[in-house]
Amino acid sequence: MFDSSSIIKMIDAAATQKNYKEIEKLINVMDIRVQHEIHSLLNESTIEIITENKDNIDIASSVKEHIIWLHFYSDKQIGKHI
């Protein structure tokens, strides 16, 4: 089994390839408590890809919510929308 940091790197790599099923698989192998923290560990581009393709990625809705919240409410995104 891989440690969380290895899985995060694999998720980021899958996101650059827009491999949604791999992103889904990797997130789902993690303990749910870790899943709820991944939004703070993923690259910004990965957060954006997951947010834009949220309907194609089957992960816990609470995990999706954390990721989407970070995407739209980060300081950088708020600045873009003001």
Residue pairs with C-beta under 8 A, 6 or more apart in sequence:
2 10
4 30
4 34
4 41
5 41
7 26
7 29
7 30
8 38
8 41
8 42
10 22
10 26
11 23
11 26
11 27
11 38
11 42
11 46
12 42
12 43
12 45
12 46
14 22
14 23
14 26
15 23
15 42
15 43
15 45
15 46
15 49
15 50
16 45
16 46
18 49
18 53
20 53
20 56
20 57
23 46
23 49
23 50
23 57
24 57
24 58
24 59
27 35
27 38
27 57
27 59
27 63
28 35
28 58
28 59
30 38
32 60
32 63
35 59
35 60
35 63
36 62
36 63
36 66
38 63
38 66
38 67
39 47
39 63
39 66
39 67
39 69
39 70
40 70
42 50
42 67
44 74
44 76
47 67
47 70
47 71
48 71
50 57
50 64
50 67
50 71
51 67
51 68
51 71
51 72
54 64
54 67
54 68
57 64
71 77
